[in-house]
Amino acid sequence: MKTNDQIMEARCRFCGGENPDEQGLCPRCAAINAVLGGETEMINLFLPVFWDHCFQCGAEVLSITGTSLTPDTLVFQCDGCGEVHEIPFALEDIQRYIRNGIVRELSED
């Protein structure tokens, strides 16, 4: 029987998804991590520096509250319209968000 620590270790450290790799990332987060260029950028998912504008109202994202990443969605509240958005967040979604300018282009430092 697995202990609670072993069960927690079997979850992605970003979203809680199953089947994490040796870095603690589920297949979806590992793929997103690769697309974004590394863990530093993964952390930006939770910061307004990453998002260019709200999915619904189009307002520039200046601050984000109540952000969480689940195995299926990213949840955040827009400071422009006040709505809480559950955003589909598969690898294909993040690639589409990058192509459509919903996320900011991150410069390499």
Secondary structure, 3 states (H helix, E strand, C coil): CCCHHHHHHCECCCCCCECCCCCCCCHHHHHHHHHHCCHHHHHHCCCCCCECECCCCCCECCCEEEEEECCCEEEEEECCCCCEEEEECCHHHHHHHHHCCCECCCCCC
